Amino acid sequence: MTAEPVQEPRTAPGCAAVPSAVLDGPVSHAISRVSRLHRIAAGRVLRELGLHPGQEFLMMHLWDSGAVRQSELIKAVGLDPSTVTKMLQRLEHAGHVRRRPDPSDRRASLVEATETSCGLLVEVRRAWGELEGQTLDGLDDTERAELARLLGKVEAALWTELARGGDAGCGAASKASDPCS
């Protein structure tokens, strides 16, 4: 019995060796690494605002959609219900959201951004702008546009695949009441 030859891991300039287990998926591996680093960088800028990573996505949805049922919010952000509940508890404690019974169905809760969260909206925009600068430093405008275009295609392909499995949870946000206007 002859053993298969072991391929040497490939390396990119300035990067650690690519594990041999991902030789058939170098782009997926790169996306994973970049995603992890981006989340760490986002955590740093959000920490200054008193937010944990992910909470800004809940707030973004609420700022754009107005009051929504908690169940709809869970679908829109694609997180575990217990995770969203914990996030909402923290945001409510900080005064950024309020929950109240849905008048059309008392078993359901409506969640909405508070007027006091409008200052946070300005700060989240600033933080995401700062994160954008850090993330795209070294790319010119053409490269930035091309990266955004390519990532959009990758995202669409992944959503299509998720939809085939019935897992797509992309909520269609309606521009309802904006508490900051």
C-alpha positions in Angstrom: 0.0 0.0 0.0 1.5 3.3 -1.1 0.8 6.5 0.8 -0.5 9.5 -1.0 2.2 12.2 -1.4 1.6 15.1 1.1 1.3 18.4 -0.6 3.2 21.2 1.0 1.0 24.0 2.4 0.9 27.1 0.2 1.7 30.4 1.7 0.8 34.0 0.7 3.4 36.8 1.3 3.2 37.9 4.9 0.7 35.2 5.8 0.8 31.9 7.7 0.8 28.7 5.7 -2.5 27.5 4.4 -3.5 24.3 6.1 -3.4 21.3 3.8 -7.1 20.5 4.7 -8.2 23.7 2.9 -6.1 23.3 -0.3 -9.4 22.7 -2.2 -11.0 25.8 -0.7 -8.5 28.6 -0.5 -11.0 31.4 -1.1 -13.4 30.0 1.6 -10.4 29.9 3.9 -9.4 33.5 3.1 -13.0 34.7 3.6 -13.1 32.9 7.0 -9.8 34.6 8.1 -10.9 38.0 6.9 -14.3 37.6 8.5 -12.7 36.7 11.8 -10.3 39.7 11.7 -13.1 42.0 10.6 -15.3 40.9 13.6 -12.4 41.5 16.0 -11.9 45.0 14.5 -15.6 45.7 14.7 -15.6 44.6 18.3 -13.0 47.2 19.1 -14.8 50.1 17.6 -18.2 48.9 19.0 -16.8 48.4 22.5 -16.2 52.2 22.6 -20.0 52.7 22.1 -20.9 50.1 24.8 -22.1 47.6 22.2 -21.2 44.0 21.7 -20.6 42.7 18.1 -24.0 41.9 16.6 -26.0 44.3 18.6 -25.4 47.0 16.0 -27.2 44.8 13.4 -30.3 44.6 15.7 -30.2 48.4 16.0 -29.7 48.9 12.3 -32.7 46.8 11.6 -34.8 48.7 14.2 -33.7 52.1 13.0 -34.7 51.2 9.4 -37.8 49.2 10.1 -39.4 50.8 13.1 -41.3 48.6 15.6 -41.2 44.9 14.6 -42.3 41.7 16.3 -39.4 40.1 18.2 -39.9 36.9 16.1 -39.5 39.0 12.9 -36.3 40.6 14.3 -34.9 37.1 15.0 -35.6 36.0 11.4 -34.1 39.2 10.0 -30.8 38.9 11.8 -30.6 35.1 11.5 -29.6 34.4 15.1 -30.7 32.0 17.7 -33.8 33.3 19.6 -32.0 33.1 23.0 -29.1 35.1 21.6 -31.4 37.9 20.4 -33.3 37.9 23.7 -30.1 38.4 25.6 -29.0 41.1 23.2 -32.4 42.9 23.5 -32.2 42.7 27.3 -28.8 44.4 27.2 -30.0 47.0 24.7 -33.1 47.6 26.7 -31.1 48.0 29.9 -28.9 50.6 28.1 -32.1 52.5 27.0 -31.6 51.8 23.3 -34.7 49.7 22.7 -38.1 49.2 24.3 -40.3 46.1 24.1 -44.1 46.2 24.5 -47.0 43.8 23.8 -48.2 43.8 20.2 -51.7 45.3 20.3 -52.9 43.0 17.5 -51.5 39.9 19.4 -50.8 40.2 23.1 -48.7 37.0 23.0 -46.2 38.7 20.7 -43.8 41.5 21.6 -43.0 44.5 19.5 -39.4 45.8 19.7 -38.5 49.4 18.7 -35.5 51.7 18.9 -35.9 54.5 21.4 -35.5 58.2 20.7 -32.4 58.1 23.0 -30.8 55.6 20.6 -30.6 58.3 17.9 -27.2 59.4 19.3 -26.1 55.8 19.1 -27.1 55.8 15.4 -24.8 58.6 14.7 -22.0 56.9 16.5 -22.6 53.5 14.8 -22.4 55.2 11.4 -19.1 56.8 12.5 -17.8 53.5 13.8 -18.7 51.7 10.6 -17.0 54.4 8.6 -13.9 54.0 10.7 -14.1 50.2 10.2 -14.5 50.7 6.5 -11.4 52.8 6.4 -9.4 50.2 8.3 -10.7 47.3 6.2 -10.1 48.9 2.8 -6.9 50.7 3.6 -4.6 50.3 0.6 -7.3 49.7 -2.0 -8.1 52.4 -4.5 -11.7 53.4 -5.4 -11.8 51.0 -8.4 -10.6 48.1 -6.2 -13.1 49.0 -3.5 -15.9 48.9 -6.0 -14.8 45.6 -7.5 -14.4 44.0 -4.1 -18.0 45.2 -3.2 -19.3 43.8 -6.5 -17.6 40.4 -6.0 -18.7 40.1 -2.4 -22.2 40.8 -3.5 -22.0 38.0 -6.0 -20.6 35.6 -3.3 -23.4 36.7 -0.9 -26.1 36.1 -3.6 -24.7 32.6 -4.3 -24.7 31.7 -0.6 -28.3 33.0 -0.1 -29.4 31.0 -3.1 -27.8 27.9 -1.7 -29.4 28.5 1.8 -32.8 29.1 0.2 -32.6 25.7 -1.5 -32.2 24.2 1.9 -35.0 26.3 3.4 -32.6 28.2 5.7 -32.7 31.7 4.1 -33.9 34.2 6.6 -33.3 37.5 4.9 -36.0 39.7 6.2 -37.5 42.3 3.9 -37.2 45.5 5.9 -39.9 48.0 5.3 -39.0 51.6 6.0 -41.5 52.3 8.7 -41.3 54.9 11.3 -37.8 56.3 11.9 -37.4 57.3 15.5 -34.5 59.6 14.6 -36.4 61.8 12.2 
